[in-house]
Amino acid sequence: MKPYFFLAAAVMAFGIPFKAEAQKSPEEKLNMTMYAIMNMYVDTVDKASFVDDVIARTVKTLDPFSAYLTPEEVRANEAVLFGPVAMGADSLSVQAGGSSRARAVRSSYMVDDRTGYVCLTVFSGSAPEEFRSAVAGLRKAGMKNLILDLQGNPGGFVESAVEIADECLSGEKTVVTTSGAHVPANSVMTRNEGCFENGRLVLLVNGQTMSAAEILCGALRDWDRAVLVGSRTYGKGLIQETLPFEDGSALRITVARYLTPSGMIIQKPYEGYGRVYADTAATYRTLSNGRQMKACGGIDADVEVMQDTSFMTSWYYNLTFNGFQKTIVSSYIDRNRDALLKEFRTSDSFFRKFHGEDGMLAELVDAADAAGLSVSEVEYDRTAPALKTQLKALLARELYPEDLNIYYRILNTASPLMIRAVEIINSDGYDDILGL
């Protein structure tokens, strides 16, 4: 007797209503398979754990963001979404709750007489108001042009990205379009008079600029409103919806994609059944000046500048791991605080006139050497400039705790992206890049 005849006979003998013929739809086939496993398999199968595992492995094949969440993972995600910082929400509906403790604008200051700098770390619910407040303060200080730092920004609430785009774009313009096979296409437009619709604008971006941050980048790029300096952004352009189950678990499933105003998909390619990612063969044009763009997965920088990581030698990592920089700064302050505050009465005076980094670095080298962390000449040459900048920044932060910007202001003096951005924003090259 052939195996399948034996199976059919056994099924009939035990009265199991199994139909041997092909099912009418893939859904019925799936349901029949689950029925057979739960009711016919030779051994008892734990239904809950089996179903959880099937769901988890199935949705994982769709795209990088669809997932099955255990009750513990759901609670952790809720803590993020409704906690101090709303990271990676990627939702088109504003979430309630939150706190103003973790700030969206990390720092803002004048780079020179005309150029302001704002670092936006996340698109939380408070981000638009913090952005407006920072711009207003810089305007009072004489700002005409703005460098907006989005490096490492992981995204957050889409509404916040749209609102900030509205602050920088004039008139009625598309900011982002969402579409999916089961979601009607919807375009979000600018509608308000913004706080920075005029003046030169440079965005600093890198491979960790993600999601809602990429929506802002795409909108300002497509409308020729900003020059992007840095490297290609992450390439996360899909929207997820979370469907809860009664046991506290949930299904997070991708329901739609983001399109930039020019119609470009920014999701980078991935392995999966879904194929809602950038068509790298497609080309687009910006909407104001007609500059040609190529889909790449992410947003390409107009001016490519790589972050400097050459200083990160093994000696540098050992110093940082053991806290040598902070130890040296603390010791230096203990001995020199009064003299430093007398000589440099303001943080701005310290920024412009302090030149004691060489002495601090010499102390650090001696202390590290005494602890068995000696350095070769090659490593020293690569690491010393960055260490001196870092030591000065740490010292300034301790001396002037009321100045929340001084630490980043000093660090940015050694940033290749920042240096290039300042050059561009103050030159004719800015207009050339945008095709003006």
FINUFI-142331 format. One record per residue (C-alpha): residue in one letter; x, y, z. Coordinates in steps of 0.001 Angstrom, whole numbers, padded with zeros to 6 digits, always signed. Layout:
// residues N
aXYZ ...
//
This chain:
// residues 436
m+000000+000000+000000 k+001408+003381-000976 p+002077+005877+001844 y-000608+008333+000870 f-003220+005560+000684 f-002203+004533+004204 l-002545+008139+005396 a-005934+008533+003746 a-007142+005249+005275 a-005948+006295+008705 v-007631+009661+008404 m-010903+008040+007399 a-010646+005450+010185 f-010311+008132+012863 g-013010+010288+011365 i-010807+013286+010554 p-012436+015491+007897 f-009341+015842+005700 k-009876+016566+002009 a-007180+015070-000178 e-007976+017265-003173 a-006207+020607-003749 q-007570+023527-001767 k-009409+026335-003506 s-007069+029120-002328 p-003629+029579-000751 e-005383+030663+002445 e-007308+027391+002630 k-004098+025483+001988 l-002446+027255+004896 n-005428+026648+007179 m-005515+022973+006236 t-001804+022635+006955 m-002260+024142+010427 y-005251+021856+011037 a-003248+018789+010023 i-000312+019688+012253 m-002472+020360+015278 n-004840+017411+014832 m-002975+014698+012928 y+000726+014984+013784 v+002174+011917+015493 d+003061+013846+018648 t+001374+016641+020591 v+002406+020088+019395 d+002369+023076+021763 k-000001+025304+019821 a+001012+028647+021312 s+004765+028307+020859 f+004390+026684+017440 v+002116+029441+016104 d+004370+032137+017554 d+007373+030593+015815 v+005544+030225+012479 i+004374+033845+012542 a+007803+035154+013524 r+009627+033243+010808 t+007017+034047+008163 v+006879+037816+008568 k+010651+037967+008836 t+010817+036904+005177 l+008782+039916+004006 d+011106+042850+004685 p+013590+044044+007343 f+010950+045819+009432 s+007924+043502+009586 a+008145+041390+012727 y+006308+039400+015367 l+006661+041033+018770 t+006451+039083+022006 p+004568+040712+024903 e+007905+041775+026371 e+008975+043390+023100 v+005620+045166+022812 r+006045+046671+026275 a+009592+047771+025427 n+008407+049429+022212 e+005608+051220+024038 a+008132+052554+026536 v+010074+054032+023632 l+007054+055421+021796 f+005381+056939+024828 g+008521+057704+026799 p+010841+060731+026741 v+012014+060133+023158 a+009898+058792+020321 m+012519+057041+018230 g+011631+055165+015078 a+007881+055650+015426 d+007341+056069+011683 s+003669+056564+012270 l+001325+058942+010528 s-000694+059485+013715 v+000633+061538+016594 q+001207+059499+019746 a+000140+060874+023084 g+002290+061220+026145 g+006002+061768+026303 s+008218+064110+028229 s+010427+067053+027497 r+013373+065572+029538 a+015511+063651+026422 r+015919+067464+024076 a+015513+067131+020256 v+017765+070132+019589 r+021049+069153+021197 s+022873+072365+020425 s+022506+075631+018528 y+024996+078464+018112 m+026400+081000+015675 v+029284+079653+013603 d+030149+083102+012265 d+028432+086461+011881 r+025908+085129+009322 t+025737+081366+009826 g+023845+079506+012513 y+024111+075836+013484 v+021361+073581+014848 c+021834+069909+015730 l+018564+067958+015631 t+019001+064532+017218 v+015492+063044+016935 f+012036+063879+015566 s+010192+063798+018863 g+006891+065522+019437 s+008673+068602+020751 a+011175+068792+017874 p+009295+071388+015740 e+008882+073828+018625 e+012501+073329+019702 f+013599+073973+016118 r+011529+077156+015877 s+012887+078368+019210 a+016484+077699+018163 v+016016+079499+014839 a+014395+082478+016561 g+017329+082776+018944 l+019846+082571+016133 r+017895+085126+014099 k+018264+087573+016971 a+022012+086930+016893 g+022131+087862+013198 m+021717+084501+011449 k+021073+084640+007700 n+022125+081097+006765 l+021675+077783+008592 i+023558+074502+008920 l+021156+071797+010150 d+022963+068740+011523 l+021050+065471+011039 q+023994+063099+011461 g+022955+060037+013439 n+019313+061158+013619 p+017272+057893+013825 g+013955+059456+012827 g+010824+059544+014964 f+007405+061030+014286 v+006682+061748+010641 e+004485+064694+011644 s+007482+066366+013246 a+009559+065960+010089 v+006712+067383+007996 e+006289+070323+010352 i+009989+071196+010218 a+009974+070869+006425 d+007073+073330+006452 e+009264+075772+008377 c+011821+075712+005552 l+009671+075518+002409 s+007615+078406+001067 g+004195+078145-000561 e+002196+074946-000963 k+004553+072057-001693 t+004453+068289-001292 v+006619+067066+001589 v+006005+063319+001364 t+003601+060855-000246 t+002611+057516+001252 s+001223+054604-000761 g+000682+050877-000510 a-001306+048089-002147 h-003980+048353+000555 v-003424+051974+001643 p-004758+054885-000437 a-002068+057233-001706 n-001831+060387+000379 s+000354+063457-000088 v+001218+065741+002825 m+001633+069380+001861 t+003181+072467+003431 r+000574+074945+004583 n+002106+077480+007001 e+004472+080405+006747 g+007759+079037+008049 c+010466+080465+010272 f+013278+079782+007754 e+011852+079925+004240 n+014694+082136+002999 g+018434+082016+003481 r+020972+079377+002563 l+020491+075946+004126 v+022968+073066+004410 l+022078+069650+005846 l+024751+067432+007412 v+023895+063753+006813 n+025473+060319+007136 g+024637+056625+007018 q+022834+056852+010353 t+020444+059582+009181 m+017248+057545+009039 s+013535+057362+008376 a+011707+060589+009316 a+015039+062407+009006 e+015241+061123+005438 i+011755+062454+004732 l+012981+065932+005650 c+016151+065486+003582 g+014186+064245+000574 a+011710+067113+000703 l+014360+069827+000976 r+016525+068201-001701 d+013689+067638-004182 w+012604+071286-003918 d+016227+072483-004285 r+015971+074128-000873 a+019145+072734+000724 v+022608+071413-000082 l+023308+068033+001509 v+026854+067511+002789 g+028197+064184+004053 s+027373+060678+002869 r+024324+058712+001718 t+021583+058366+004330 y+020445+055013+005725 g+017620+054211+003300 k+014586+053429+005493 g+011430+054316+003596 l+008709+051927+004761 i+005800+052481+007159 q+004813+049883+009747 e+001524+049350+011560 t+001279+047364+014803 l-001628+044935+015235 p-002034+043723+018844 f-003105+040214+019870 e-005089+039411+022999 d-002134+037668+024666 g-000133+040909+024619 s+001955+040040+021563 a+001638+041950+018307 l+002272+041852+014584 r+004270+044750+013192 i+003731+044776+009461 t+004817+047108+006690 v+001726+048708+005140 a+003046+051495+002919 r+006112+053209+001476 y+007340+056791+001554 l+007861+058693-001689 t+009818+061929-001843 p+008128+064863-003638 s+009743+063821-006939 g+008237+060335-006577 m+011434+058568-005521 i+011380+055537-003210 i+014236+055793-000699 q+014095+052299+000819 k+017382+050510+000185 p+017257+047003-001373 y+016733+044004+000921 e+016094+040277+000746 g+012429+039330+001068 y+009181+038586-000739 g+008329+042280-000782 r+010032+044446-003387 v+009084+047938-002283 y+012536+049435-002539 a+014383+051905-004724 d+014658+051199-008428 t+018332+051983-008918 a+017834+052202-012684 a+015340+055049-012358 t+016278+058726-012594 y+014406+061754-011314 r+014699+065529-011436 t+014403+068090-008691 l+011203+070065-008834 s+012493+073641-008883 n+015754+073574-010818 g+015549+070256-012668 r+018751+068735-011280 q+019061+065057-012164 m+018884+062534-009325 k+019341+058775-009262 a+017507+056428-006920 c+020001+054645-004710 g+018270+053583-001518 g+018670+056513+000834 i+019326+060148+000001 d+022634+060910-001718 a+024666+063850-000466 d+025254+066651-002965 v+028783+067027-001640 e+030333+063811-000355 v+032490+064244+002735 m+033442+061239+004814 q+033687+061382+008576 d+037250+061246+009873 t+037840+058011+011777 s+041601+057825+011267 f+042214+058998+014849 m+040480+055907+016259 t+043637+053907+016846 s+043909+051079+019366 w+045690+053545+021661 y+042730+055932+021431 y+040242+053148+022232 n+042305+052075+025258 l+042502+055651+026514 t+038756+056146+026136 f+037847+052786+027664 n+039939+053594+030738 g+038655+057165+031012 f+042015+058911+030650 q+040590+062004+028938 k+038123+062724+031729 t+040709+061989+034417 i+043218+064423+032943 v+040574+067133+032532 s+039390+066729+036133 s+042937+066976+037410 y+043649+070019+035240 i+040533+071813+036494 d+041322+071057+040137 r+044678+072801+039743 n+043687+075642+037421 r+039954+076437+037754 d+040300+079881+039353 a+043060+080976+037011 l+041158+079763+033950 l+037916+081518+034911 k+039836+084695+035658 e+041597+084627+032285 f+038584+083408+030280 r+035526+085033+031836 t+033133+083674+029208 s+032861+080458+027245 d+033233+082458+024047 s+036520+083905+025295 f+037686+080383+026155 f+036657+079125+022718 r+038673+081798+020930 k+041732+082192+023170 f+042491+078988+025091 h+045523+077162+023724 g+046553+074850+026546 e+045719+071614+024756 d+049354+070682+024149 g+050121+070710+027861 m+047042+068640+028668 l+047918+066109+025974 a+051463+065805+027361 e+049990+065021+030792 l+047725+062407+029245 v+050600+060711+027401 d+052674+060560+030598 a+049784+059159+032621 a+048960+056556+029972 d+052613+055549+029664 a+052847+055110+033443 a+049800+052838+033263 g+051386+050702+030548 l+049589+052287+027600 s+052529+053550+025623 v+052027+054872+022107 s+053961+054568+018873 e+054900+057636+016880 v+052536+056634+014082 e+049540+056221+016398 y+050343+059459+018205 d+050450+061446+014965 r+047066+060053+013912 t+045355+060522+017263 a+046893+063661+018797 p+044872+066338+016891 a+041540+064735+017776 l+042582+064224+021384 k+043537+067882+021774 t+040150+068976+020458 q+038395+066509+022736 l+040344+067634+025799 k+039531+071285+025138 a+035842+070450+024664 l+035681+068433+027896 l+037453+071188+029787 a+035048+073828+028463 r+032006+071749+029410 e+033258+071487+032996 l+034201+075142+033265 y+031000+076557+031760 p+028148+074147+032628 e+025590+076843+031847 d+026673+076874+028177 l+025027+073812+026640 n+026637+074444+023250 i+030322+074961+024005 y+031242+071258+023996 y+029795+070622+020529 r+030958+073991+019239 i+034562+073000+019972 l+034230+069442+018662 n+032754+070729+015401 t+035901+072739+014677 a+037534+069405+013785 s+034591+067935+011829 p+035335+067573+008100 l+031596+067824+007335 m+031217+071004+009341 i+034323+072596+007851 r+033129+071834+004315 a+029591+073029+005071 v+030854+076405+006282 e+032968+076747+003133 i+030007+075985+000873 i+027441+078140+002624 n+029745+081173+002375 s+030724+080712-001268 d+029295+080956-004771 g+029568+077186-004890 y+026308+076949-002950 d+024289+078339-005859 d+026239+076252-008351 i+025392+073015-006516 l+021677+073827-006512 g+021730+074906-010158 l+020616+078434-009393 
//
